[in-house]
Structure formats: C-alpha cells, structure tokens
Amino acid sequence: NQMKSLIELNNISFEYNNNKILKNINLEIKEGEKIALIGKSGAGKTTLISILNGMKKQTNGDIKIYSKSFNNLDNSQKSKIGTIWQDLRLIDDLSAEQNVNCGLLGNQNLIFTLKNLLNLSKFLKAHKIMELCQMNSSIYDRNLKSLSGGQKQRIAISRSIIQEPEILFADEPFNNLDPKLSDHLKNLFISRLNNYKIKFPKTIFFSLHNINLIDGFTRVIGLKDGEISLNILGDELRESHFKEIY
C-alpha cells in the first residue's frame, strides 16, 4: 500500500535579516497523512507552513509539490492546497456565511463566485459546514465584525472545508476554542466522517499549540530552533519525546 508523495522538502533553509529561521529541513508528506507540528513559539512553525503552501520562498533547498516546483503547478493543483492562517484572513465587510463561501473562490469561475457572494445562490453547503463546526444559524448572516474570536476561528475553518482541498495546512487552527470544541473539530478532520457527506481533506498538516490535541494524528513532527528534532509516528509518541522539543 504505497501512499503517493504529495510534498517533498529537500534541505530547505530560510533566513530573514540574517536570522536562520529554518535550517536544513528534509520532509516528505504523503497522501492521507494527518500530521501534527509542534514546537515552542518561535521554533519556525509558521515559516515552515508558509514555505509548504508557497507563500514564502525558501532561501536554500528545493520543494516539490505533486512532483513539480510551485511555478509549474496549474490552477487546479493550486486550488487543492488549502491554508488556515493564524490571523484568519477573513473579510470584515462580509457576513459569516459569505466569508465561508469565499472558500469557493479558488475552484469556481468568477460569475459563480460573485453570485454566491451576492446571496443569489443558496448557502446550503456553507450552512451544513458551519453546523458541523457547531455554529448557530443565528450568526449565518451576521456581519463579521460583530462576531467573537471563537466564531471567527470556526468561520475560517469552515471556509477551508468548503474549498475541498486535498491537503490542508493550518497554523494553530484551534486557537480561541474551548477544549471540547477543539476536540470535536479535530475529530472531524481526522475521521472525515459526517452526516452531510461533506468532503474533508485527505491530508492535513496542523501546527498545534495545545499538545493535548495530538491524539489521533498519524505523525508528529517537532521543530526546535528551526530544525526538525522529532519525526515520529503518532502511536509511538511518548511523554519523554516532548523533552526534545520544549
């Protein structure tokens, strides 16, 4: 059962203002993996995610996605890569449901998208996903500015799900959420099972602030001072491994 390789990093380094943020990162992400990325604040987790999804260009080394370099990916391949950013990147002047539907921008034509944003099409799928993320229907049409941090967090998560990426990167996606809700959402991503048959990404790569959420991930990668100091299967992880990271 050979899983196909989605992303390969070879000897990736990243420098900023003469600071080495990442040093010689070698990593392969295979289809179907559920990877948790852990490490102290400042270990380089956000930078690594930015290089994996093409937002930042490495200083050295090379990266292959679907066996190609970024510049050679076509639009349909690019739309198969989703990201939940730590600053969420939502649009203040739109409603909650319109923000979720923005996830369709990547893989639909413009007319369809404009119709969607202007409320001419039904928001049925967005509402199902928002419900899976435990959002009450009373907030669907509310302006983003009036919502809490935890609600905005779930809107960003919902927006990434509606995009139907094959691989989803997320930078601390459960920030602002209580433990029960974090656990519920994590389990949706890990199992991909839901009553609405909504298609969740097959491959996920989530940086986690809270190590209590690691359970269920198939692989755990630890960053320390810009280097991978831990790369282990999820069920082999022991308490002692955390000492190598924190």
Secondary structure, DSSP 8 states (H G I E B T S, - for coil): ----EEEEEEEEEEEETTEEEEEEEEEEEETT-EEEEE--TTSSHHHHHHHHTTSS--SEEEEEETTB-GGG--HHHHTTEEEE-TT----TTSBHHHHHHGGGGGGS-HHHHHHHHTT-S--HHHHHHHHHTT--GGGTTSBGGGS-HHHHHHHHHHHHHHT--SEEEEESTTTT--HHHHHHHHHHHHH---TT-----SEEEEE-S-GGG-TT-SEEEEEETTEEEEEEEGGG--HHHHTTT-
